[in-house]
Amino acid sequence: EVGWFPLDGLPPLGEFALFRIKQALTEGPAWFQPTPRAT
């Protein structure tokens, strides 16, 4: 589960990291494994 922490409370992250976090919040477990949609 990744929705328990406030995004505003996270340390500074790269654009890609933020993108992956948003994916995690949207797709759930799909974030933890490689996806063919990743570029």
PQR file of N, CA, C, O and H, with PARSE charges and radii, in Angstrom:
ATOM      1  N   GLU A   1       0.847  -1.199   0.000 -0.4000 1.5000
ATOM      2  CA  GLU A   1       0.000   0.000   0.000 -0.0000 2.0000
ATOM      3  C   GLU A   1       0.878   1.243   0.000  0.5500 1.7000
ATOM      4  O   GLU A   1       1.810   1.348   0.797 -0.5500 1.4000
ATOM      5  N   VAL A   2       0.587   2.168  -0.878 -0.4000 1.5000
ATOM      6  CA  VAL A   2       1.458   3.334  -1.001 -0.0000 2.0000
ATOM      7  C   VAL A   2       0.713   4.632  -0.729  0.5500 1.7000
ATOM      8  O   VAL A   2       1.302   5.710  -0.813 -0.5500 1.4000
ATOM      9  H   VAL A   2      -0.170   2.083  -1.525  0.4000 1.0000
ATOM     10  N   GLY A   3      -0.566   4.546  -0.405 -0.4000 1.5000
ATOM     11  CA  GLY A   3      -1.354   5.758  -0.268 -0.0000 2.0000
ATOM     12  C   GLY A   3      -1.397   6.295   1.153  0.5500 1.7000
ATOM     13  O   GLY A   3      -2.204   7.173   1.458 -0.5500 1.4000
ATOM     14  H   GLY A   3      -1.044   3.670  -0.337  0.4000 1.0000
ATOM     15  N   TRP A   4      -0.536   5.778   2.031 -0.4000 1.5000
ATOM     16  CA  TRP A   4      -0.629   6.156   3.444 -0.0000 2.0000
ATOM     17  C   TRP A   4       0.196   7.377   3.789  0.5500 1.7000
ATOM     18  O   TRP A   4       0.021   7.957   4.861 -0.5500 1.4000
ATOM     19  H   TRP A   4       0.120   5.065   1.784  0.4000 1.0000
ATOM     20  N   PHE A   5       1.110   7.785   2.885 -0.4000 1.5000
ATOM     21  CA  PHE A   5       1.979   8.911   3.218 -0.0000 2.0000
ATOM     22  C   PHE A   5       1.572  10.146   2.424  0.5500 1.7000
ATOM     23  O   PHE A   5       1.157  10.031   1.271 -0.5500 1.4000
ATOM     24  H   PHE A   5       1.252   7.314   2.014  0.4000 1.0000
ATOM     25  N   PRO A   6       1.689  11.330   3.032 -0.5600 1.5000
ATOM     26  CA  PRO A   6       1.394  12.581   2.323  0.2800 2.0000
ATOM     27  C   PRO A   6       2.502  12.905   1.343  0.5500 1.7000
ATOM     28  O   PRO A   6       3.675  12.929   1.718 -0.5500 1.4000
ATOM     29  N   LEU A   7       2.146  13.155   0.092 -0.4000 1.5000
ATOM     30  CA  LEU A   7       3.158  13.470  -0.911 -0.0000 2.0000
ATOM     31  C   LEU A   7       3.938  14.724  -0.529  0.5500 1.7000
ATOM     32  O   LEU A   7       5.119  14.849  -0.853 -0.5500 1.4000
ATOM     33  H   LEU A   7       1.194  13.136  -0.212  0.4000 1.0000
ATOM     34  N   ASP A   8       3.278  15.650   0.161 -0.4000 1.5000
ATOM     35  CA  ASP A   8       3.946  16.890   0.556 -0.0000 2.0000
ATOM     36  C   ASP A   8       5.033  16.634   1.591  0.5500 1.7000
ATOM     37  O   ASP A   8       5.908  17.475   1.799 -0.5500 1.4000
ATOM     38  H   ASP A   8       2.319  15.549   0.424  0.4000 1.0000
ATOM     39  N   GLY A   9       4.976  15.464   2.246 -0.4000 1.5000
ATOM     40  CA  GLY A   9       5.934  15.165   3.292 -0.0000 2.0000
ATOM     41  C   GLY A   9       7.162  14.429   2.786  0.5500 1.7000
ATOM     42  O   GLY A   9       8.079  14.139   3.555 -0.5500 1.4000
ATOM     43  H   GLY A   9       4.265  14.782   2.078  0.4000 1.0000
ATOM     44  N   LEU A  10       7.182  14.127   1.499 -0.4000 1.5000
ATOM     45  CA  LEU A  10       8.314  13.398   0.948 -0.0000 2.0000
ATOM     46  C   LEU A  10       9.496  14.325   0.701  0.5500 1.7000
ATOM     47  O   LEU A  10       9.310  15.520   0.472 -0.5500 1.4000
ATOM     48  H   LEU A  10       6.437  14.363   0.875  0.4000 1.0000
ATOM     49  N   PRO A  11      10.707  13.785   0.747 -0.5600 1.5000
ATOM     50  CA  PRO A  11      11.885  14.564   0.371  0.2800 2.0000
ATOM     51  C   PRO A  11      11.859  14.852  -1.127  0.5500 1.7000
ATOM     52  O   PRO A  11      11.125  14.196  -1.867 -0.5500 1.4000
ATOM     53  N   PRO A  12      12.644  15.815  -1.581 -0.5600 1.5000
ATOM     54  CA  PRO A  12      12.685  16.146  -3.011  0.2800 2.0000
ATOM     55  C   PRO A  12      13.040  14.921  -3.849  0.5500 1.7000
ATOM     56  O   PRO A  12      13.978  14.192  -3.524 -0.5500 1.4000
ATOM     57  N   LEU A  13      12.296  14.699  -4.916 -0.4000 1.5000
ATOM     58  CA  LEU A  13      12.540  13.559  -5.785 -0.0000 2.0000
ATOM     59  C   LEU A  13      12.673  14.034  -7.224  0.5500 1.7000
ATOM     60  O   LEU A  13      12.254  15.139  -7.568 -0.5500 1.4000
ATOM     61  H   LEU A  13      11.534  15.291  -5.179  0.4000 1.0000
ATOM     62  N   GLY A  14      13.255  13.193  -8.051 -0.4000 1.5000
ATOM     63  CA  GLY A  14      13.372  13.517  -9.466 -0.0000 2.0000
ATOM     64  C   GLY A  14      12.024  13.414 -10.149  0.5500 1.7000
ATOM     65  O   GLY A  14      11.097  12.810  -9.610 -0.5500 1.4000
ATOM     66  H   GLY A  14      13.596  12.295  -7.772  0.4000 1.0000
ATOM     67  N   GLU A  15      11.910  13.992 -11.316 -0.4000 1.5000
ATOM     68  CA  GLU A  15      10.667  13.953 -12.078 -0.0000 2.0000
ATOM     69  C   GLU A  15      10.214  12.518 -12.299  0.5500 1.7000
ATOM     70  O   GLU A  15       9.027  12.215 -12.179 -0.5500 1.4000
ATOM     71  H   GLU A  15      12.663  14.483 -11.753  0.4000 1.0000
ATOM     72  N   PHE A  16      11.159  11.626 -12.624 -0.4000 1.5000
ATOM     73  CA  PHE A  16      10.809  10.240 -12.897 -0.0000 2.0000
ATOM     74  C   PHE A  16      10.275   9.565 -11.644  0.5500 1.7000
ATOM     75  O   PHE A  16       9.320   8.791 -11.704 -0.5500 1.4000
ATOM     76  H   PHE A  16      12.123  11.872 -12.722  0.4000 1.0000
ATOM     77  N   ALA A  17      10.901   9.863 -10.505 -0.4000 1.5000
ATOM     78  CA  ALA A  17      10.455   9.266  -9.247 -0.0000 2.0000
ATOM     79  C   ALA A  17       9.026   9.711  -8.931  0.5500 1.7000
ATOM     80  O   ALA A  17       8.191   8.898  -8.536 -0.5500 1.4000
ATOM     81  H   ALA A  17      11.678  10.491 -10.456  0.4000 1.0000
ATOM     82  N   LEU A  18       8.752  10.993  -9.105 -0.4000 1.5000
ATOM     83  CA  LEU A  18       7.406  11.502  -8.864 -0.0000 2.0000
ATOM     84  C   LEU A  18       6.404  10.848  -9.807  0.5500 1.7000
ATOM     85  O   LEU A  18       5.282  10.532  -9.412 -0.5500 1.4000
ATOM     86  H   LEU A  18       9.431  11.654  -9.425  0.4000 1.0000
ATOM     87  N   PHE A  19       6.820  10.647 -11.061 -0.4000 1.5000
ATOM     88  CA  PHE A  19       5.955  10.000 -12.041 -0.0000 2.0000
ATOM     89  C   PHE A  19       5.623   8.583 -11.605  0.5500 1.7000
ATOM     90  O   PHE A  19       4.481   8.140 -11.724 -0.5500 1.4000
ATOM     91  H   PHE A  19       7.732  10.904 -11.381  0.4000 1.0000
ATOM     92  N   ARG A  20       6.638   7.864 -11.092 -0.4000 1.5000
ATOM     93  CA  ARG A  20       6.430   6.487 -10.653 -0.0000 2.0000
ATOM     94  C   ARG A  20       5.525   6.441  -9.431  0.5500 1.7000
ATOM     95  O   ARG A  20       4.718   5.523  -9.284 -0.5500 1.4000
ATOM     96  H   ARG A  20       7.565   8.224 -10.995  0.4000 1.0000
ATOM     97  N   ILE A  21       5.658   7.424  -8.560 -0.4000 1.5000
ATOM     98  CA  ILE A  21       4.792   7.480  -7.384 -0.0000 2.0000
ATOM     99  C   ILE A  21       3.344   7.686  -7.814  0.5500 1.7000
ATOM    100  O   ILE A  21       2.435   7.046  -7.285 -0.5500 1.4000
ATOM    101  H   ILE A  21       6.314   8.170  -8.679  0.4000 1.0000
ATOM    102  N   LYS A  22       3.134   8.576  -8.769 -0.4000 1.5000
ATOM    103  CA  LYS A  22       1.779   8.816  -9.266 -0.0000 2.0000
ATOM    104  C   LYS A  22       1.227   7.549  -9.909  0.5500 1.7000
ATOM    105  O   LYS A  22       0.048   7.234  -9.752 -0.5500 1.4000
ATOM    106  H   LYS A  22       3.872   9.096  -9.200  0.4000 1.0000
ATOM    107  N   GLN A  23       2.076   6.823 -10.632 -0.4000 1.5000
ATOM    108  CA  GLN A  23       1.652   5.548 -11.208 -0.0000 2.0000
ATOM    109  C   GLN A  23       1.251   4.585 -10.102  0.5500 1.7000
ATOM    110  O   GLN A  23       0.250   3.877 -10.210 -0.5500 1.4000
ATOM    111  H   GLN A  23       3.034   7.079 -10.760  0.4000 1.0000
ATOM    112  N   ALA A  24       2.050   4.568  -9.030 -0.4000 1.5000
ATOM    113  CA  ALA A  24       1.785   3.654  -7.927 -0.0000 2.0000
ATOM    114  C   ALA A  24       0.422   3.957  -7.316  0.5500 1.7000
ATOM    115  O   ALA A  24      -0.353   3.045  -7.030 -0.5500 1.4000
ATOM    116  H   ALA A  24       2.863   5.144  -8.942  0.4000 1.0000
ATOM    117  N   LEU A  25       0.136   5.223  -7.120 -0.4000 1.5000
ATOM    118  CA  LEU A  25      -1.136   5.614  -6.530 -0.0000 2.0000
ATOM    119  C   LEU A  25      -2.293   5.242  -7.446  0.5500 1.7000
ATOM    120  O   LEU A  25      -3.405   4.993  -6.981 -0.5500 1.4000
ATOM    121  H   LEU A  25       0.766   5.965  -7.353  0.4000 1.0000
ATOM    122  N   THR A  26      -2.029   5.203  -8.750 -0.4000 1.5000
ATOM    123  CA  THR A  26      -3.078   4.920  -9.716 -0.0000 2.0000
ATOM    124  C   THR A  26      -3.223   3.424  -9.972  0.5500 1.7000
ATOM    125  O   THR A  26      -4.337   2.904 -10.037 -0.5500 1.4000
ATOM    126  H   THR A  26      -1.125   5.405  -9.128  0.4000 1.0000
ATOM    127  N   GLU A  27      -2.090   2.734 -10.116 -0.4000 1.5000
ATOM    128  CA  GLU A  27      -2.122   1.351 -10.574 -0.0000 2.0000
ATOM    129  C   GLU A  27      -1.912   0.342  -9.455  0.5500 1.7000
ATOM    130  O   GLU A  27      -2.152  -0.850  -9.651 -0.5500 1.4000
ATOM    131  H   GLU A  27      -1.185   3.156 -10.063  0.4000 1.0000
ATOM    132  N   GLY A  28      -1.472   0.791  -8.292 -0.4000 1.5000
ATOM    133  CA  GLY A  28      -1.243  -0.121  -7.183 -0.0000 2.0000
ATOM    134  C   GLY A  28      -0.029  -1.004  -7.404  0.5500 1.7000
ATOM    135  O   GLY A  28       1.044  -0.499  -7.733 -0.5500 1.4000
ATOM    136  H   GLY A  28      -1.277   1.759  -8.133  0.4000 1.0000
ATOM    137  N   PRO A  29      -0.171  -2.316  -7.230 -0.5600 1.5000
ATOM    138  CA  PRO A  29       0.959  -3.251  -7.280  0.2800 2.0000
ATOM    139  C   PRO A  29       1.739  -3.196  -8.591  0.5500 1.7000
ATOM    140  O   PRO A  29       2.894  -3.620  -8.627 -0.5500 1.4000
ATOM    141  N   ALA A  30       1.151  -2.695  -9.648 -0.4000 1.5000
ATOM    142  CA  ALA A  30       1.835  -2.653 -10.939 -0.0000 2.0000
ATOM    143  C   ALA A  30       3.118  -1.818 -10.859  0.5500 1.7000
ATOM    144  O   ALA A  30       4.024  -1.970 -11.678 -0.5500 1.4000
ATOM    145  H   ALA A  30       0.212  -2.351  -9.619  0.4000 1.0000
ATOM    146  N   TRP A  31       3.177  -0.928  -9.847 -0.4000 1.5000
ATOM    147  CA  TRP A  31       4.336  -0.059  -9.698 -0.0000 2.0000
ATOM    148  C   TRP A  31       5.579  -0.837  -9.276  0.5500 1.7000
ATOM    149  O   TRP A  31       6.706  -0.432  -9.561 -0.5500 1.4000
ATOM    150  H   TRP A  31       2.441  -0.805  -9.181  0.4000 1.0000
ATOM    151  N   PHE A  32       5.356  -1.961  -8.594 -0.4000 1.5000
ATOM    152  CA  PHE A  32       6.470  -2.688  -7.994 -0.0000 2.0000
ATOM    153  C   PHE A  32       7.126  -3.670  -8.951  0.5500 1.7000
ATOM    154  O   PHE A  32       8.096  -4.335  -8.589 -0.5500 1.4000
ATOM    155  H   PHE A  32       4.440  -2.290  -8.363  0.4000 1.0000
ATOM    156  N   GLN A  33       6.613  -3.766 -10.155 -0.4000 1.5000
ATOM    157  CA  GLN A  33       7.193  -4.692 -11.115 -0.0000 2.0000
ATOM    158  C   GLN A  33       7.351  -4.001 -12.467  0.5500 1.7000
ATOM    159  O   GLN A  33       6.634  -3.045 -12.763 -0.5500 1.4000
ATOM    160  H   GLN A  33       5.824  -3.226 -10.450  0.4000 1.0000
ATOM    161  N   PRO A  34       8.283  -4.480 -13.284 -0.5600 1.5000
ATOM    162  CA  PRO A  34       8.505  -3.854 -14.592  0.2800 2.0000
ATOM    163  C   PRO A  34       7.234  -3.868 -15.437  0.5500 1.7000
ATOM    164  O   PRO A  34       6.462  -4.826 -15.400 -0.5500 1.4000
ATOM    165  N   THR A  35       7.030  -2.808 -16.189 -0.4000 1.5000
ATOM    166  CA  THR A  35       5.858  -2.720 -17.045 -0.0000 2.0000
ATOM    167  C   THR A  35       6.294  -2.405 -18.469  0.5500 1.7000
ATOM    168  O   THR A  35       7.154  -1.546 -18.664 -0.5500 1.4000
ATOM    169  H   THR A  35       7.658  -2.030 -16.219  0.4000 1.0000
ATOM    170  N   PRO A  36       5.734  -3.068 -19.461 -0.5600 1.5000
ATOM    171  CA  PRO A  36       6.120  -2.837 -20.859  0.2800 2.0000
ATOM    172  C   PRO A  36       5.789  -1.418 -21.316  0.5500 1.7000
ATOM    173  O   PRO A  36       6.265  -0.972 -22.360 -0.5500 1.4000
ATOM    174  N   ARG A  37       4.974  -0.707 -20.533 -0.4000 1.5000
ATOM    175  CA  ARG A  37       4.607   0.648 -20.905 -0.0000 2.0000
ATOM    176  C   ARG A  37       5.676   1.656 -20.497  0.5500 1.7000
ATOM    177  O   ARG A  37       5.636   2.812 -20.918 -0.5500 1.4000
ATOM    178  H   ARG A  37       4.587  -1.069 -19.684  0.4000 1.0000
ATOM    179  N   ALA A  38       6.634   1.218 -19.674 -0.4000 1.5000
ATOM    180  CA  ALA A  38       7.708   2.122 -19.254 -0.0000 2.0000
ATOM    181  C   ALA A  38       8.592   2.463 -20.449  0.5500 1.7000
ATOM    182  O   ALA A  38       8.862   1.617 -21.301 -0.5500 1.4000
ATOM    183  H   ALA A  38       6.666   0.279 -19.331  0.4000 1.0000
ATOM    184  N   THR A  39       9.034   3.712 -20.494 -0.4000 1.5000
ATOM    185  CA  THR A  39       9.863   4.130 -21.621 -0.0000 2.0000
ATOM    186  C   THR A  39      11.219   4.588 -21.132  0.5500 1.7000
ATOM    187  O   THR A  39      12.065   4.980 -21.936 -0.5500 1.4000
ATOM    188  H   THR A  39       8.814   4.400 -19.801  0.4000 1.0000
TER
END
